[in-house]
């Protein structure tokens, strides 16, 4: 039998014209059809660059302005009002609180409700008239050196320029009062004191979201969901069984990062370690609940991963981890308040660097608890629909 007559060689073995390009074109068409059917992936292709463009173009500001400031006005005089107006005209300071004693002044800085505090002492105007050059105190929350640094650096010359033609100020070559700046909680403006505690929340957000976002879709793709559903177990029991192991994993991660930060980078831990552990557990549970919600919405592991990255991106950019939160426009701050990482960054930095207590962190604690509750309700509801 000849080779031509052998089975499998009877047909013409010559390559048809443009065969390579036809097959490549067919695969190209097939891939586009598949992409069109996968609407979640197609939406991510469009939304991620648009989101990045919008956030970097409109929300991110590396030179923050209109920073919330408290004022302790111990004398109400024309000179004091002129100084406050001049500070506002610099565009760095926005007076949001007026306090009446030093304790309230310190508490506002400690709780993070303001980034600056201005104290004008009694007899200030009289001391200026006498040429005694009294001191004006500007206290700054320096846990975020980027947010406080530009305002503090420009404070002296800007105020001097703004008051140069004010009639309340005597003529002279120098400012007739001294501006004393007090950078609290991070006087050396060490960026690692701000970055390392923030890394705790950032790493936990990324890992916890990905772990749980893949949990349900992995069961479905492997075909083990049917055997899981045949067992006498409720949706909430399944959810708790999948979340609790990762709570332990997240707690171990947080412990490791904090221990390295304290031992290697010299990050202080001025507050309660127990409070930090409890609120870290709350934050971990919140992220796990959100990730579990994604796993009930996604049809496969790729979609679950894409949803996690889509949620992780605004957490990084709008939480105050990379860029000063107070320098963002109002709409970006409102979006940031809906993100768990925003509240946890305030908590971990306040406990470690300021020694804050639960009463000073009540707003962020309740915000995390509310976000966790909403995410759990959505996750359980979606999972029940998946079972149906």
Secondary structure, 3 states (H helix, E strand, C coil): CCCCCCCCCCCCCCCCCCHHHHHHHHHHHHHHHHHHHCHHHHHHHHHHHHHHHHHHHHHCCCCCCCEEEEEEECCCCHHHHHHHHHHHHCCCEEEEEEECCHHHHHHHHHHCCCCEEEEECCCHHHHHHCCCCCEEEEEEECCCHHHHHHHHHCHHHHHHHHCCCCCCCCCCCCCCCEEEEEEECCCCCCCHHHHHHHHHHHHHHHHHHHHHHCHHHHHHHHCCHHHHHCCCCCHHHHHHHHHHHHHHHHHHHHHHHHHHHHHHHCCCCCCCHHHHHHHHHHHHHHHHHHHHHHHHHCCCHHHHHHHHHHHHHHHHHHCCCCCCHHHCCHHHHHHHHCCHHHHHHHHHHHHHHHCCCHHHHHHHHHHHHHHHHHHHHHHHHHHHHHHC
